Amino acid sequence: MSQVDQLWDRANAYKVSVALFALSETGVLRALAEAPKSAAELAEGCGLITDALEPLLELMVTSGVLERAALAYALPRAQARVLPFVELEAQLCAARIHPRALVGALRGQPLGDPMDLERSAPLWPVFLRAMAVGAASLAPHLARAVRAVPGTQLVDLGGADGSLALALSRMLPELRVTIVDRQAVATAFAERCREAGALEGFAFLAADLRCPSTWVSTLDSADVIIAANVLHLLTPDQRRGLLAAVLQHGKPGSQLVVYEQFVSRERADAASCLVVDWLLCGTPFGETEVEFGAALEQAGFRGVAHRRAPGLPGALVVAVLPERVGASRSARVDSPAAGVLP
């Protein structure tokens, strides 16, 4: 493919997303998740026009979203599992992802975190459904990374409604968990725990990750500290503050486990495309897992390891907190001149 063709393909790629979101909103994707159907059957069931629907279905086939055998279209099971993410992306796209908004962010006027805005209430149910799907996929990878013995204390920074911690605890029942997140998800956390019958061994602390003084008390007894899909929601200074707080207040020998949508320098994958979302939030984030791991090592964390999680868009970075060395470490991490944290 020539460079001109590549540019033209990229300029038109948004139309695939728009078509996908339209099929999600009209219920076509949900119908195909249940069973294969023809264009006529889908049109009748979803109140659409067959001749208008069929070209979009064919576009989804050539894009690798749908499969077709004779007249029947099908949504593969793997794609069906992530429909909550498609629904979330559709809402975010409709509300905020357009060129004018991105130009504003480039000029220093980002939109802010969509979950912090006054009109965020309708977005929370969609967000939590998507996070539950992501948690089920991520938990097995975390279970292999976490060192757990009976009584292991785990702190999940930004753990939302506890979906990830609950999924992890089913694999590692010895865990005792504290979720740290904003007050807005406290009710959802309680409901999720009741549904799972996991009230014992789970606690929730309403706190602001941007203000470490509100949550560092949880680190004293923590054996494992998880930050999954959290750092991209913080500004560079706030990320430095969070990691410095973990380093200074965490228990020596405890684990820090980070899962993030780290970018790739080789390809424009889904994680790399999320740089647009982070710019709109006002929290630019564009590191690879290798770069982030190197920053942790420079900061004083030890045993840093990173790997891509098969089947997931992001990557894991695991580190161990070193023995405390007093004020000298604090000065090194907090000093802007040190430049050792992302």
Disulfide bonds with the S-S distance in Angstrom:
none
